[in-house]
Amino acid sequence: MSYCLNPVCPNPQNPSDVNICQACGSGLLLRDRYRVIQALGQGGFGATFLAIDESLPGHPNCVIKQLRPNATAPHMMQMARELFEREAQTLGRIGNHPQVPRLLDYFEANQEFYLVQEYVSGSTLQQEVKRSGPFSEAGVKQFLSEILPVLEYIHSNRVIHRDIKPANMIRRAQDCKLVLIDFGAVKYQNQQTNTNSEQTAFTSYAIGTPGFAPPEQMAMRPVPASDIYALGVTCIYLLTGRSPKDLDYDPTTGELMWEKHVHISDHFKGVLKKMLEVSVRHRYQTANEIFRALDLEPYLDSLANSMVTAPRPGTSPLRRPGDYRGGADSSGGPATSPAARAAMAIRSRQIRPTDASGMQSGLTRGRLDGRTGGGSGSLRSNSAGRRREFTGEKPKQPMRLDAEGLQSYYSKGKRDFASHDLNSLNLPKANLSGANFHQANLSRINLQGANLTNADFGRANLNRANLRDANMAKAYMSNADLEGADLRGADLSAAYLLNANLRGANLCGANLTGAKLTEDQLAMARTNWMTVRPSGKRGAW
């Protein structure tokens, strides 16, 4: 099909083999090469279309944005021109990032302006939530680990996006990477503080999406931290499936009231609250700050007085996607900073005394020790179990849990079993939904028929684990070792398996609908005609 771009065309749809619109007589080939095939959407200043480039072999897809303001007043036309010129300059400047669409062309035709961009095939995060439901806490952290480096990149180029929201992030089908789109509302950050004279008419209109944009942006004074606020609102949407217009606001402070709608750890709740600070001065200022907060989770209180060595100048705390809780630096190697080593040294502090009886810390009454190896000092809790201090004692390894002990802790509300040695435990049909097994040793464990929905197995050792018929829907398994694991009949729908080792894993009859993994990964595993592929179809990929 060919689609006519004449805004007043009575019937824009035409056969694909014609070059002149049969309804209004307008030309259908832009620049004698771009054929529009369907409309994608329309905003206040332009419309977006899917097109093919007939001048290139294979006629690849592209996206065309057409200047189409809602009003024809001269000042509105000038604003629209500035909008498109700014977007073109931005994409030309930062479009070499693999998670930003490339600018392919920019031209004027028939007194109208056009941008031609790389076409990104996939679903937006808004579509993902509507299709599969809200994300787990681990899923939102994975999302942040993917999008924060992109945000840091555009901010380092002194660009403020101003329209961060789920509809402007596409999960690219070919590699499952998030791509940030729609740079039509960008603003360049000046070196000096903005003055009233710098507030143009354009700035007054292109201010982003209400509910996602923070107060200072609505007041036409956006800063990089404005994107941080919008990213926080996006996280709330991913956790709840509710847009900001469906949530209440505190009439006194203007704060979004979202906490009662989520079930997440206290530390992650604190990170989101700081991202959503109404006052820009109290908000995270950079993507790096959020990464640092997530990397030390949940030990910031413990390390508040012990991190005395600053990072080396020029180093970046940004990590590769999937490494938000590991012990790696930005190059993927082992963590070397004092803060990172200290955080890793207390990874296995999992259970805190919270019951009314005031359970003692350490190994008494069968609970986990609050101390761990990996550092020169150990951490000791006081009688309230809330604060930690360094002692000169030699650190001890956490006590190994048996199957009964693990289930007992889980039944009491404990969910964090990260970095623990749980190999060969016998836990058939156990309910461990939402548990955290990050970096845990689960080799040869028997979890046949278990409920493991939304569980975090990031970097866990599941070598030769029995996961037959287990419910692992929406489980997070990035970088997990599943070599030789038995996953026959397991429900892995919407599970995150990118970078997981599936060599020899038995996926016969498993349900992988909507799961995130590559064709190469799947080729390493054993499958049969009963295996449901990520596309939702059985059999071939």
N, C-alpha and C positions, 0 to 999 in steps of 0.2 A: 504494500500500500504506500502511496505517496500522500503526504499531508501538507495542505496549503497553509502558509504562514500569514496570509492576509487576515488581519484581525476581524474584518467585517465580512469575510467569505461566508455565504449561507450554507455551504456544504464542503468543508475542507478535505474530506476523504476522497481520494482518487485512486485509480488503478496504479500499480507499481511501474507500468511500462509507458506512462505518459509524462511529458515534461511541462505541459501547460494545464493549469487547473481547469477542469471542465465546468466549474460553477462560476468562477469570476475572471478567468483568463490570466491570472498571475503565474509567473514562472515558478516551477517547482524545484529547480536545481539552483542552490545557492553557490555562487562562484563557479558554476558549471561542474561542481563536484559533490556537494553535500545534498543528499536527498533525505528529507525529514519523513519518518514513518509513523510516529505517534507523539502525542502530547504527554508530557510527564507531570507538569504542574505549573502553577502561576502564582506569583507574588505581587507585591505592590508596585514593583518597578520592572518586572519582566516575566517572561514565560520560558519554560524549559522543555526541550524536545529531544527525543531519541532519533538519531539520524545514522546514515551510513555514508562512508566516504567512497564514492564510486571511482575516484582517481587512483586508488590503491588496490593492489591485488587482494582478493578475498573480500573486498568491500567491508572493512572493519567498522564496528559501531563507534559512535562518538556522541557526545552530548552538546547540544546547541542551546545557548541562552540568548534570547532575543529581547532587546530593549522594548518594553511595552508598559510605560507608566499609565496609571489609572486616570491621570489628568493630562491635558495638553498645554497647560499654562507654561509660558517660557521658563519660569523659575523651576517648575517641576521637570521640564525637559533637561535643564541644566543639571539638576540633582541626579537625574537618571544617567546622564552622560558621565558625571563624576563617579557615580556608583560603578558603572561598567569599566571605566578607565582604571579605577582603583583596583577592582577585582582582577583585571588583566595584568596590571603591574604586580599585584601580589602573587598571582599564580606563576607569572614569569620569574618572580624572585625566589619563591620557596617551593615551586612545583617539582623540584628535583628530589624531594623527599619521597620515599616509596609509599608513604601513607597519606599523601596529598595528591589529588588529581593533577595531571600535567595540562598546561595550556598548549593547545595545538594550533590555534589560529585566532585572529582578532581582526575584524574588518567592519566596514560600513557598506551597506548596499541598500539602494532605494530609500535613502535618508533614514535608515534604521541601523542599529548597532548590533553586532553579533559576537559572542564568545564561543569558541569551539574547544571543548575539553575532552580529556580522556574519559571513556565510559567505564564505570565501575560496576561490574555485575555482582549482585548479591542482595541481601536483605538489610534494611536499616535496623538499628537496635529497637526502635519502636515497633517494627514489624515482628522482631524476634519475641518481644515480651507479649504482644497480642497473640502470637501463635503458640508459644510454649509456656507462658506464665512468667512470673517474677524470677529474678536471679537469686541464688544463695549468697551468703556473705563471701564465700570463697570465689564465687563467680564475679562478684562486683570488684573484689580485690584484683582478680585477673584482668578485668576490664581496665582498672586504673593502671595496672602495670603495662598495658598496651597503649593507652591513650596519653598518659603523662609525658612520655618522651616526645610525642608529636607536639603536645602543647608547649613543652620546654623549647622545642625547635622553633616554632613560630614566634614565641615570645623573644627568643634570642635574636630573631631578625626584626625585632621591634614592631611586631604585628599583633594586634589584639583582634581575635576572631569576632567576638560580640554576638555570636548566635550558636553557642554550644548547646546542643540538645540531642536526644536520641534519634530524631528524624534526620539529623545531619551527620550521622556516623553509620557507615555501611560496612558490614562484614563481607569482605571480598570473597567470592565463591572459590576462586582458584587457589587461595592459600590461607583462607580464614582470618586474614589480618584486617584490623579495623582501619578504615580510611575516613579521614575528616573532610567533609565536603562543604560546599556553599560558603565561599569567601566573599559574598556580595555585601556583607555588612561590616567588613574589616575597617579598622582605623590604625594608622601608624602612630606609634608612641613617639612624641617629640622628646628631645633631650631635656628641654626646659619644661617647667610647669605650664600647662595650658592657661591661656588668658581668655577673657571674654571675646576678644577680637578673633581668636582662633576658632570659635564655635560657629561653623558654617551652617547654612540651611540644611545641607546634606546630613550633617551630624545630628540635627534636630529630628530627622525622620528615621534614619537607618539605625535603630537602637536595639535590634534583636527581638526576642520573643518574650512577651509579658509572662511573668511567673518564673522564667529561667534567668532573666536579666536582674541584677542586683540594683539597689536604690541609686548608687552613684552613676550607674549606666543609664538608668531612666532619667537621671538629672543631667544627662549629656556630658558626663565627665568620666568616661570609662578608663580603667587602668588594667594591666595584666591580671590583677587579682579578681577583676570582674569575671573573667573566664573561669577562674577557680570556683566562684560561687555557682555559676551555671553548671559546672561539672558536678558540684555537690548536689544540686537539684536533680541532675541526670542520674546520679547514684540512687537517690531516693525513689525516682521513677523505676529504676531497674529492680530495686528491692521490694517495691509495693505494687507496681503496675498502675499507680495513680499519678496523674499529671498534677502539677502544682495548683491548678484551678479546682481540683477535687479535694484539696487539703485546706485545713483552717490556718489562719494566721493569728498570732497574738496581737490584739488591737493596740496594746501598749507599746510593744517593742518592734512590731512588724516582722517578728521571726516566724518562719514556717514551722508549724506544729506537726511533726512527722514521727516522733519517737514511739508513740503508742502503736504505730502501724508496722513496726519492724521488730525482728527477733535476732539481734546481733550482739557480739561481744561488747562489753563496756568500752574497751579501748577503741574499737572501730567506730563506735557511736561518738566517742570524743573527737576522733579525726573528722568525721562528717560534720559535727557541730562547729568545728573551727573553720571548715570549708564554707559553711553557711552563715558565718557571722555577718550580721547586718552592717556592722561597722567595718569598713575596709581595713582600718588600722589593726584590728584584732584578728583578721582573717589570714590564712596562709598567703604569702606573697608570691611564691613560686611553686612550680611543679616539683622541684627538688625537695622542698620542705615536706611535701606530702610523702614523697618517697622515703625520706628519712624517718618520718613518723611510722610508716608501715613496716619498714625494715626492722625497727626495734620493737615492734609489737610482740607481746604485751608487756614489755619491761621498761617502759620509759620512767615510771616512778622509781624503779629500783636503780636505774642508772643516772638519775637526775644529778646526783652529787658526785658521781664517779667518772663522768666523761670529761676529762680535763684536757685532752689532747685534741686539737682541731684537725680536720682533714687536711691533707697536703694541698697547697695552692695548686689550682688547675685541675684537681681531680673532680670527678662527677659521681654522685651517688646513684645516678640512674642505672637501672639494671635492664637486662634483656627481659622480654615478656616471659612470665612464668617464674621469675626469680624473686618475687616480692617477699618471700619468707625464707629463702635459702641463705647460704652464707657466702655468696659470691659478690665480687666487685663488678664494675661495669664491663670488664673484659671477660667475665665468666670464670675467673680464677678464684682461689680461696680468699675469704675476707682477711684483710691485713690491718685495718685500722683498729686502734684500741677499742673504740666503741663497738665495732662489729664483732671483735673477738669476745668482748664482755657479753654482748647480746647472745652470741652463740654458746658461751659458757653456761648460760642459764636457760637454754632452750627447754630443758626437760623439767623445769619447775612447772608442774601441771595442776596439782590439786591444792587449793587453798582452804584453810579451816574456816568454814562459813556456818556450820550448824550451831545450834544454841548451846550445845554441850561444850564448846570450845575445844575441839580435838587438838591434841598436841601436834606440832610439826615434827618432821623427822620420820623415823620408821616405826614409831609406836602405833599400836592398834592397826597395823597392816597398811597404813597409808604411805603414799610416796614421799620420799625425802625431798626437801626443798633445796637441796644442794646438788651440784652436778660437776662433772669434770670439765677440763678445758681451760682453766684459768689458774692464776696463782693464789686466789683467795676464794672463799665460798661466801654464799649469801645466807643470812640468818634472819628468820622472821621474829618479830616481837610477839608478846602475848596476844595482841589483837589480830595478828596475822596480816597486817596491812602494809607495814614498812619493812624494808630490807637494809641490812648494812653489811659491809665487807668485814670479814674476820680473817685471822691468820691461820685458820684450820685448813688442813689438807682436804680438798674437795672429794666427795664421794659420788659414785655412780648411782643413779636412781634404782630403786628396788624393782626387780622384774615382777610384773603382774601375772597371775594365773587367770584362766578363763573366768572363774567365779568372781575373782576380785575385780576384773575389768567390768563385768556386767553389774556388779554391785555399785561401783562408782558411777557408772552410767545411769543406773536407776535413781541415784541421788542427785542427778542433774549435772554430773561432771561430763564434759565432752572433749576435753583436750588431752590427747595421748600422743602428742607429737614427739618424735625422736626416741620412742621407747622400743625395747626389744620384746616383740610379741610373737616371735616366730613359733610355728608349730602349735599354736593354741587351737583348741577344738571348740568352735563357736557356731555350730550349725543353727540356722534359723534365728540367730540373735538379732535384736533390734538395736542398731547402732546408727540410726539415721542422724545426719548432721555432725557426726563425730569428726575430730581432727586427728588424722594419722600422718600428718606431714612429716616426711623423712623417717617414719617409723620402719622397723624391720618386721615385716609381716610374711616372710618367706615360709612357704609350706603351711600357712594357716588354713584352717577349715572354716570357711564362711559360707558354706553351701546353703542356699535359700535364705540368706540373711537380708535384712532391710538396711541398705547402706545408702539410701537416697541422700543427696546433697553432702555426702561425706567428702572430706579433703584427704586425698591420697597423693598430693604433690610430692614428688621425689621419694616416694615410699618404695621399699623393696617388697614386691609381691611375687617374687620369683617362685614359680610352681605352687602358687596359692590355689586352693579349691574355692572358686567363686561361682560354681555351677548353680544356675537358677537364682542367683542373687539379684536383688533389685538395687541397681546402681544408677538409677536415673538422676541426671544432673550432677553426678559425682565429678570431682575435680581430680584429674590424674596426670597433669602435666609432668613430664620427665619421670614418671613412675616406671619401675622395672617390672614388667608383666611377662617376662620371658618364661615360656612353658606353663603359664597359668591356665587353669581350666575355667573357661567362661562360657561353657555350653549352656544355652538357654538363658543367659543373663540378660537383664534389661539394662542396656547402656544408652537409652534414649537421652539425647541432649547432654551426654557426658562430654567432658573436655579431655581429650586424649592426645593433643598435639605434643610431640616430642617424647611420647611414651614409647618404651621398648616393647613391641608386640611380637618379637621373634619367637615363633613356635607356640604362641598363645592359641588356645582352641576356642574359636568364635563360632563354631557350628551351632546354628539355631539362635544365635544372639540377636538382640534387637538394637541396632545402631542408629535408629531414626534420629536425625538431627544432631548426631554426635560430631564433634570437631576432631578430625584426624585426616591424614593424607592418604592418597592411593598407595603410595610407597609403604606406609605403615601397614595398611591392610594386606598388602601383598606378602608381608612377612608372616602373617598369621594364618591359621588353618580356618577355612570357611567352607560352607556347602550351600546347596540351593535353598536351605531354610534360613540362612543368615539374612537379616534385614539390613540393607545398606543404609548409609546416611541419607540417601535420597528417599528412603521409605519403601524402596522396591527390593524384592528378593532376587538373588542370583547375581548377575554381572553388575559391575560398578556403574 
